[in-house]
Amino acid sequence: MSANVPATRPPDLMVPIRSLGANHRERIAAHLKELDAHDRYFRFGFPANDEQIQHYVDGLNFDRDELFGIYNRHLKLIAVAHLAYSDLDHSKAGAEFGVSVLPHVRGRGYGARLFERAVMHARNEGVRTMYVHVLSENAAMLKIARNAGARVDRDGAESEGHLVLPPATFDTRVTELVEEHLAHANYQIKLQARFIRRTMDAVAKVWHPGDPDRRSHKRETAEL
C-alpha cells in the first residue's frame, strides 16, 4: 500500500512547531492536565486523572521518542504531539502518533499540522510505518489519518490507522531543518517578549501601585 503523504510545503510561519526536550516536561504536564475528562478520554483511551497524566509525562523517553509542540505568545503549550517509536533504532521501528489540542484553539488545523510534521520527521528517521491508535468515536483524529492516506481498521470501540511512509528526500530533510530553525527562533522571540512584558508590569506596579487599569494584565491570552 502506498501512502498519499501530503506534499512537502514551505514552512507555515503562522504555526511554528518545535521539538520538545526533557526541559519542556513540566509544560507538557500542565498542557495535558488542562484537558477535561472527555479530552483525556480521547487522548489516552480512558479519563486519566492528574496523577496518571504525571506518571505518563515522567515516563516520557526523549532519547527514543519525539515530541512536538505549538506555543502561544505567552509560552503556553496549546498543542502537543507524541511520536512514540517501537525501537531505539528508528529505521527498524514503527511509530505511533498521539496528539492533544486545547479546546479554545481547535478548528485551526493544529492537529493536522502536527501530524504532517511528525510524518516528515518519521520519514527522515527512516521509519516505514506510522500508526494512529484511537477510539472509533474520535472522528477528528481519524479524519486526519484518512486525509493523509492511512488505512483505518475499526475493531469495535477502537480504530487503528496504518500509514506506509515513502523514503526521505532531500526536500523533506531540508524542510525539517528550516522548520525547526524557525520554530526555535520564534520561541526565543517569545521568551524575550515575555521578559519585556514582565519588566513593564513590574515598572507599572511601582509607578501605579493602586491602579490596575494602568497595568497590562488585560492583554489577550491564548493567541499565537
C-alpha positions in Angstrom: 0.0 0.0 0.0 1.4 3.4 -0.9 0.6 6.4 1.2 -0.9 9.6 -0.1 1.5 11.6 2.1 0.9 15.3 2.0 3.4 17.1 -0.3 6.1 18.9 1.5 5.2 22.6 1.6 7.0 25.8 2.7 7.2 26.3 6.5 4.0 27.8 7.8 5.3 30.9 9.7 1.9 31.2 11.5 2.3 27.8 13.1 5.8 27.4 14.5 6.2 23.8 15.6 9.3 22.9 17.7 10.8 19.7 19.0 10.3 19.4 22.8 13.1 18.1 25.1 13.1 17.0 28.7 13.3 20.7 29.8 9.7 21.0 28.5 8.4 18.2 30.6 6.7 20.4 33.2 4.9 22.4 30.5 3.8 19.2 28.8 2.3 18.0 32.0 0.5 21.3 32.5 -0.9 21.2 29.0 -2.3 17.7 29.4 -3.8 18.4 32.9 -5.7 21.3 31.4 -7.7 18.8 29.2 -11.1 17.9 30.6 -12.3 14.3 31.2 -13.7 13.9 27.7 -10.5 15.1 26.0 -8.3 12.9 28.3 -10.5 10.0 27.3 -9.8 10.7 23.6 -6.1 11.3 24.2 -5.4 8.3 26.4 -8.3 5.9 25.8 -9.5 6.5 29.4 -10.3 9.6 31.5 -6.8 9.8 33.1 -6.6 11.7 36.3 -3.8 14.2 37.1 -1.7 11.5 38.8 -1.9 9.2 35.8 -1.0 12.0 33.5 2.0 12.9 35.6 3.1 9.3 35.6 2.9 9.3 31.8 4.9 12.6 31.5 7.5 11.4 34.0 8.0 8.3 31.8 8.5 10.1 28.5 11.6 8.9 26.8 13.0 11.9 25.0 16.0 9.9 23.8 13.8 7.3 22.0 10.7 9.3 21.1 10.0 12.7 19.6 7.6 15.3 20.9 6.4 18.4 19.1 4.6 21.4 20.5 2.9 24.6 19.5 3.4 27.5 22.0 1.3 30.6 22.1 2.9 34.0 22.7 2.7 33.6 26.4 4.8 30.4 26.1 1.9 28.2 27.0 1.7 24.8 25.1 -1.6 24.8 23.3 -0.9 21.6 21.2 1.4 18.7 21.8 2.2 15.6 19.7 4.0 12.5 20.7 5.7 10.3 18.2 6.5 7.1 20.0 8.9 4.6 18.4 8.8 0.9 19.0 12.7 0.6 18.9 15.7 2.9 19.6 16.8 2.1 16.0 14.2 4.2 14.2 15.0 2.7 10.8 13.7 -0.7 12.2 10.8 0.8 14.2 7.2 1.7 13.7 6.0 4.9 15.1 2.7 5.7 16.9 1.2 9.2 16.8 -0.8 10.8 19.5 -1.9 14.5 19.8 -3.8 16.9 22.1 -5.0 20.4 21.3 -6.6 22.7 23.9 -10.3 23.4 23.3 -10.1 27.2 22.7 -7.7 26.8 19.7 -9.3 23.9 17.9 -10.6 24.2 14.4 -7.3 25.9 13.2 -5.7 22.8 11.8 -3.1 22.4 14.5 -3.7 18.6 14.9 -3.3 18.1 11.1 -0.2 20.3 11.1 1.4 18.4 13.9 0.6 15.1 12.1 2.3 16.4 8.9 5.4 17.5 11.0 5.5 14.0 12.6 5.2 12.3 9.3 8.1 14.3 7.8 10.3 13.6 10.8 9.5 9.9 10.8 10.3 9.7 7.1 13.6 11.4 7.7 14.4 8.9 10.5 13.8 6.0 8.1 10.5 4.9 9.6 8.4 3.0 7.1 5.1 2.6 9.0 3.2 5.1 11.2 0.2 4.2 13.4 -2.6 6.0 14.9 -4.5 4.1 17.6 -7.6 5.9 18.7 -11.2 5.5 19.9 -13.6 5.0 17.0 -15.6 8.0 18.1 -12.6 10.3 17.7 -13.7 11.5 14.3 -11.2 14.4 14.2 -8.1 12.2 14.5 -9.5 9.5 12.2 -10.1 12.3 9.6 -6.5 13.5 9.9 -5.2 9.9 9.4 -7.5 9.2 6.4 -6.7 12.5 4.7 -3.0 11.5 4.9 -3.8 8.3 3.1 -3.9 5.9 6.1 -5.8 2.7 6.0 -8.1 2.7 9.1 -9.3 -0.6 10.6 -12.1 -0.5 13.1 -12.5 -3.0 15.9 -15.5 -2.1 17.9 -14.8 0.9 20.1 -11.2 1.3 18.8 -9.7 2.1 15.4 -6.1 1.9 14.1 -4.7 3.7 11.2 -1.7 2.4 9.2 0.3 4.8 7.1 3.1 3.5 4.9 5.8 6.2 4.5 7.9 6.7 1.5 11.6 7.2 1.9 13.0 10.6 2.9 14.1 13.0 0.2 16.4 16.0 0.1 13.4 18.2 0.3 12.0 16.6 3.4 15.3 16.8 5.2 15.9 20.5 4.3 12.3 21.4 5.1 12.5 19.9 8.6 15.8 21.7 9.3 14.2 25.0 8.2 11.0 24.5 10.2 12.9 23.6 13.4 15.2 26.6 13.0 12.3 29.0 12.5 10.4 27.4 15.4 13.4 27.8 17.7 13.8 31.5 16.6 10.1 32.1 17.2 10.4 30.6 20.7 13.4 32.8 21.6 11.4 35.9 20.4 8.5 34.9 22.7 10.9 34.5 25.6 12.2 38.0 25.0 8.7 39.4 24.6 7.6 37.8 27.9 10.6 39.3 29.7 9.8 42.7 28.3 6.1 42.4 29.3 7.0 41.3 32.9 9.5 44.1 33.2 6.9 46.6 32.1 4.4 45.2 34.5 6.9 45.5 37.3 7.6 49.1 36.5 3.9 49.9 36.2 3.2 48.3 39.6 5.9 50.6 41.1 4.6 53.8 39.4 0.9 53.0 39.7 0.5 50.5 42.7 -3.2 51.2 43.2 -4.3 51.4 39.6 -4.6 48.0 38.0 -6.1 49.6 34.8 -2.7 51.1 34.1 -1.1 47.8 34.1 -1.1 45.3 31.2 -2.9 42.4 32.8 -5.8 42.8 30.3 -3.6 41.6 27.4 -5.2 38.9 25.2 -4.4 35.3 26.2 -4.1 32.0 24.4 -3.4 33.5 20.9 -0.3 33.0 18.9 
